C-alpha cells in the first residue's frame, strides 16, 4: 500500500516509532529524539493520553505542534481528529 503524502512527514520525524503495544515511555523517548525542544510537551501529552484527557497545545505557528500530535496518534494507532 502506498503511503499518503500526509503521513510521510510523520514517518520521517519518528522513523523508529514503537508499535502501539509498546509502552508510553518508549514512545516518549522516540519522540524526544525527534523533538528535543518539546520534552515537557511530550511528557504532558503522554500523561494526558494515559489519563484519558484532552490536550490543547498553544504556541507560535510552524513550531511542530501538529506534527508532534500526528506522531503520537500514528504511533498509538489513533485518529488524528
MARTI-871744 format. One record per residue (C-alpha): x, y negated, z; residue number from 1. Coordinates in Angstrom, 3 decimals. Example, Ala and Ser with C-alpha at 12.3 -4.5 7.8 and 13.67 -1.06 7.14 Angstrom:
# residues 2
[[12.300, 4.500, 7.800], 1] [[13.670, 1.060, 7.140], 2] 
This chain:
# residues 81
[[0.000, 0.000, 0.000], 1] [[1.372, -3.419, -0.918], 2] [[1.750, -5.979, 1.848], 3] [[-0.134, -9.213, 1.518], 4] [[1.805, -12.449, 1.469], 5] [[0.043, -13.455, 4.697], 6] [[1.754, -10.684, 6.686], 7] [[5.160, -10.923, 5.014], 8] [[6.431, -13.758, 7.282], 9] [[5.203, -11.865, 10.334], 10] [[7.101, -8.745, 9.381], 11] [[10.176, -10.810, 8.634], 12] [[10.006, -12.567, 12.015], 13] [[9.888, -9.327, 14.012], 14] [[11.358, -6.613, 11.801], 15] [[11.679, -4.029, 14.582], 16] [[8.466, -4.753, 16.458], 17] [[7.404, -1.835, 18.611], 18] [[4.301, 0.198, 17.837], 19] [[1.121, -0.806, 19.709], 20] [[1.544, 2.104, 22.151], 21] [[4.926, 0.818, 23.364], 22] [[4.977, -1.343, 26.498], 23] [[4.385, -5.046, 26.544], 24] [[7.899, -5.645, 27.908], 25] [[9.459, -4.125, 24.792], 26] [[7.256, -6.286, 22.599], 27] [[8.227, -9.398, 24.566], 28] [[11.905, -8.522, 24.185], 29] [[11.492, -8.127, 20.410], 30] [[9.666, -11.450, 20.172], 31] [[12.292, -13.161, 22.354], 32] [[14.900, -12.191, 19.764], 33] [[12.912, -13.932, 17.024], 34] [[11.570, -16.839, 19.095], 35] [[14.279, -17.584, 21.709], 36] [[12.921, -21.076, 22.401], 37] [[9.484, -19.641, 23.206], 38] [[10.455, -17.320, 26.103], 39] [[7.962, -18.848, 28.569], 40] [[5.151, -18.890, 25.994], 41] [[5.766, -15.243, 25.067], 42] [[5.569, -14.168, 28.709], 43] [[2.439, -16.275, 29.305], 44] [[0.691, -14.828, 26.239], 45] [[1.642, -11.293, 27.331], 46] [[0.219, -11.886, 30.817], 47] [[-2.984, -13.326, 29.366], 48] [[-3.393, -10.378, 26.997], 49] [[-2.869, -7.881, 29.815], 50] [[-5.424, -9.747, 31.934], 51] [[-7.929, -9.903, 29.054], 52] [[-7.906, -13.694, 28.986], 53] [[-7.935, -16.165, 26.107], 54] [[-4.853, -18.118, 25.068], 55] [[-4.536, -21.695, 23.806], 56] [[-1.091, -22.820, 22.674], 57] [[-0.715, -26.571, 22.275], 58] [[2.255, -28.085, 20.503], 59] [[3.646, -30.012, 17.604], 60] [[2.859, -28.823, 14.057], 61] [[5.359, -26.483, 12.454], 62] [[6.854, -25.062, 15.654], 63] [[5.835, -21.420, 15.089], 64] [[2.760, -21.192, 17.300], 65] [[0.598, -19.414, 14.727], 66] [[3.428, -17.146, 13.619], 67] [[4.050, -16.106, 17.218], 68] [[0.373, -15.242, 17.713], 69] [[0.294, -13.350, 14.398], 70] [[3.326, -11.342, 15.520], 71] [[1.615, -10.436, 18.793], 72] [[-1.605, -9.437, 17.066], 73] [[0.121, -7.372, 14.393], 74] [[2.399, -5.568, 16.841], 75] [[-0.566, -4.700, 19.068], 76] [[-2.849, -3.741, 16.196], 77] [[-5.266, -6.580, 16.950], 78] [[-7.120, -9.013, 14.719], 79] [[-5.587, -12.459, 14.329], 80] [[-9.002, -14.056, 14.616], 81] 
